């Protein structure tokens, strides 16, 4: 019994390690993006009501819904209805997608319903990068000059120093972005302001709605359980599992600059929103 208990514990720890190694920094970025977007929309609504949400909604909502639809297609779901931008002040909806799937199909019901709700984070981040690529062509987050985000490997996942190093590289990443914007004198170019408005509109609607997460948590827990069971069978035959996890993680980390750029834009947008909101409060009083 002791050996069985130890074996089960190793499988659970292995699953926990895989999840943290592959997804923890990305999950943190997504949570931060979600909190910032909610706060921005709250302030915009307080200042201008429903119209305040429409100012950026026409930009970000279509990208939000397209991200859902692409993830649905990849997951084998059948799209029943797609409204890229259809504001409804009564429900608070700016757009929506309805899709059908086979509940007996593991890939569609578990993988699909886990991927589809969070797709706008990645679709929005990619859209922001596209805006930068075309409107600010001299600015890149994937050049050799850009500080690389530190990758936390599976054997470092519980070491506090790893997160300190990750944090320091993220700070260097943001310093590089700020320095590049200033040194390139982008403030004197009209393209910069167009790009800033578009990026703000996209970032402001990265956040999945409550309805997006209705079918998320149950399949997500099923996925975690499946990973534990999978580890039970793989554990005896895998001699170098850490190297495999770290190799996969290196590809996952490739999207980190996209999310960090989206987070940078979101923070700047939140600061501007707070300033405008403060002025609004002073004028109103």
C-alpha positions in Angstrom: 0.0 0.0 0.0 2.9 2.3 0.8 4.4 1.8 -2.7 1.0 2.4 -4.3 0.5 5.6 -2.3 4.0 6.8 -3.2 3.3 6.1 -6.9 0.0 8.0 -6.8 1.7 10.9 -5.1 4.5 11.0 -7.7 1.9 11.1 -10.5 0.0 14.0 -8.8 3.3 15.9 -8.2 4.3 15.2 -11.8 1.1 16.6 -13.1 1.4 19.6 -10.8 4.9 20.2 -12.0 3.9 19.9 -15.7 1.1 22.4 -15.3 3.2 24.9 -13.4 6.2 24.6 -15.8 4.1 24.9 -18.9 1.4 27.4 -18.0 2.0 29.3 -14.7 3.5 32.5 -16.2 0.9 32.5 -19.0 -1.9 32.0 -16.5 -0.6 34.9 -14.4 -0.5 37.2 -17.5 -4.0 36.2 -18.4 -5.4 36.8 -14.9 -3.7 40.3 -14.9 -5.1 41.1 -18.4 -8.6 40.0 -17.1 -8.4 42.2 -14.0 -7.1 45.2 -15.9 -9.7 44.9 -18.7 -12.6 44.6 -16.2 -11.3 47.7 -14.4 -11.0 49.7 -17.6 -14.5 48.8 -18.7 -15.9 49.7 -15.3 -14.4 53.2 -15.4 -15.4 53.8 -19.0 -19.0 52.8 -18.1 -19.0 55.1 -15.1 -18.0 58.0 -17.3 -20.0 57.4 -20.5 -22.4 54.6 -19.8 -23.0 52.0 -22.5 -21.5 54.4 -25.1 -18.2 54.3 -23.2 -17.9 50.5 -23.9 -18.8 51.0 -27.6 -15.8 53.4 -28.1 -13.4 50.5 -28.0 -15.9 47.7 -28.4 -16.1 47.9 -32.1 -12.4 47.2 -32.3 -11.9 44.5 -29.6 -15.1 42.6 -29.8 -14.8 41.2 -33.3 -11.2 40.0 -32.5 -12.5 38.5 -29.3 -15.3 36.6 -31.1 -13.0 35.6 -34.0 -10.6 34.1 -31.4 -13.4 32.0 -30.0 -14.5 30.9 -33.4 -11.0 29.9 -34.5 -10.5 27.9 -31.3 -14.0 26.3 -31.8 -13.0 25.2 -35.4 -9.7 23.8 -34.2 -11.6 21.9 -31.5 -13.9 20.3 -34.0 -17.0 22.3 -32.8 -19.7 23.4 -35.2 -20.3 27.1 -35.2 -24.1 27.7 -35.1 -24.1 31.5 -35.0 -21.4 34.2 -34.9 -22.0 37.9 -34.3 -18.8 39.8 -34.4 -20.3 43.0 -33.1 -23.9 43.2 -32.0 -24.3 45.5 -29.0 -27.2 44.8 -26.7 -27.4 47.2 -23.7 -30.0 45.0 -22.0 -27.8 41.9 -21.7 -24.5 43.8 -21.8 -23.3 41.7 -24.7 -21.3 43.2 -27.5 -21.1 40.1 -29.6 -21.4 36.3 -29.3 -20.8 32.9 -30.7 -22.9 29.8 -30.3 -21.4 26.4 -31.1 -22.3 22.7 -31.0 -20.1 19.8 -30.1 -20.2 16.1 -29.4 -20.4 15.6 -25.6 -19.1 12.0 -26.0 -15.9 13.2 -27.8 -13.1 13.8 -25.3 -11.2 16.2 -27.6 -14.3 18.4 -28.3 -15.9 18.4 -24.9 -12.7 18.6 -22.7 -9.9 20.1 -24.8 -12.2 22.3 -26.8 -14.2 23.7 -23.9 -10.9 24.4 -22.1 -9.3 26.1 -25.1 -12.3 28.2 -26.5 -13.0 30.4 -23.4 -9.3 31.5 -23.1 -8.7 32.0 -26.8 -9.3 35.8 -26.8 -6.2 36.2 -24.6 -4.0 34.8 -27.3 -6.0 36.0 -30.3 -6.0 39.6 -28.9 -2.3 39.4 -28.1 -1.5 38.3 -31.6 -3.8 41.1 -33.0 -1.8 43.7 -31.0 1.4 42.3 -32.4 0.0 42.5 -35.9 -0.9 46.2 -35.3 2.6 46.9 -34.1 4.1 45.0 -37.1 2.3 47.0 -39.7 2.0 50.5 -38.1 5.3 50.6 -36.2 7.6 48.4 -38.5 10.8 49.4 -36.7 9.5 48.0 -33.4 9.8 44.3 -32.7 9.5 42.1 -29.7 11.2 39.1 -31.3 14.5 40.6 -32.4 17.8 39.5 -31.0 18.1 42.8 -29.1 14.9 42.1 -27.0 15.7 40.7 -23.5 14.6 37.1 -23.3 12.0 36.1 -20.7 13.6 33.7 -18.2 12.2 30.2 -18.6 11.5 28.4 -15.3 12.4 24.7 -15.8 10.6 21.8 -14.0 13.4 21.4 -11.4 13.2 25.1 -10.5 9.4 25.4 -10.2 9.4 25.6 -6.4 12.5 27.7 -6.1 11.7 31.4 -5.2 14.9 32.6 -6.9 13.4 31.4 -10.2 10.5 33.8 -10.0 12.8 36.6 -9.0 14.8 35.9 -12.2 11.6 35.7 -14.2 10.4 39.0 -12.8 13.8 40.7 -13.5 13.7 39.6 -17.1 10.2 40.9 -17.5 11.3 44.2 -16.1 14.1 44.3 -18.6 11.7 43.5 -21.4 9.5 46.5 -20.4 12.5 48.7 -20.1 13.5 47.8 -23.6 10.0 48.6 -25.0 9.9 51.9 -23.2 13.5 52.8 -24.3 12.7 51.8 -27.9 9.6 54.0 -28.0 11.4 57.0 -26.6 14.6 56.6 -28.7 12.7 56.1 -31.9 10.7 59.3 -31.2 7.5 57.4 -31.9 5.5 60.1 -30.2 6.0 62.4 -33.2 4.5 59.8 -35.7 0.8 59.7 -36.4 1.0 55.9 -36.8 2.0 55.6 -33.2 -1.3 57.1 -32.0 -3.4 55.1 -34.4 -1.6 51.9 -33.2 -2.0 53.0 -29.6 -5.8 53.4 -30.0 -6.2 50.1 -31.8 -4.1 48.3 -29.3 -6.0 49.8 -26.4 -9.3 48.8 -28.0 -8.1 45.2 -28.5 -6.6 44.9 -25.0 -9.8 46.3 -23.5 -11.7 43.4 -24.7 -9.3 40.5 -24.2 -11.1 39.5 -21.1 -13.5 36.5 -21.5 -17.0 37.1 -20.1 -18.7 35.1 -17.4 -20.7 33.3 -20.1 -17.4 32.3 -21.8 -16.4 30.4 -18.6 -19.7 28.6 -18.2 -18.4 25.4 -19.8 -14.7 25.9 -18.8 -14.1 24.7 -15.2 -15.6 21.2 -15.4 -13.6 20.1 -18.6 -10.5 21.8 -17.1 -10.7 19.7 -14.0 -11.3 16.6 -16.2 -8.2 17.6 -18.2 -6.2 17.8 -14.9 -7.5 14.4 -13.8 -6.6 12.9 -17.3 -3.1 14.3 -16.9 -2.8 12.5 -13.6 -4.0 9.2 -15.0 -1.7 9.6 -18.0 1.2 10.2 -15.6 0.4 6.9 -13.8 1.0 5.0 -17.1 3.9 7.0 -18.4 5.9 7.4 -15.1 7.4 3.9 -15.2 8.6 4.2 -18.8 9.9 7.8 -18.8 13.5 8.2 -17.7 14.0 11.8 -18.7 10.5 13.4 -18.3 11.9 16.7 -17.0 13.8 17.3 -20.3 10.7 16.6 -22.3 8.6 19.0 -20.2 11.2 21.7 -20.4 11.5 21.3 -24.2 7.7 21.7 -24.6 7.8 24.6 -22.2 10.4 26.4 -24.4 7.8 26.5 -27.2 5.0 27.6 -24.9 7.2 30.5 -23.6 7.4 31.8 -27.2 3.9 33.4 -26.7 5.1 35.2 -23.6 6.3 38.3 -25.4 2.9 38.6 -27.0 1.1 38.5 -23.7 3.6 40.8 -22.1 3.1 43.3 -24.9 -0.6 43.1 -24.4 -0.2 43.5 -20.7 2.1 46.6 -21.3 -0.6 48.2 -23.5 -3.3 47.3 -20.9 -1.4 48.9 -18.1 -0.8 52.1 -20.1 -4.4 52.1 -21.1 -5.5 51.7 -17.5 -3.3 54.6 -16.4 -4.8 56.8 -19.1 -8.3 55.7 -18.2 -7.7 56.6 -14.5 -6.3 60.0 -15.5 -9.4 60.7 -17.6 -11.7 59.4 -14.9 -10.0 61.6 -12.3 -10.5 64.7 -14.5 -14.1 63.6 -15.1 -14.7 63.4 -11.4 -13.1 66.8 -10.8 -15.2 68.5 -13.6 -18.3 66.8 -12.5 -17.9 67.9 -8.9 
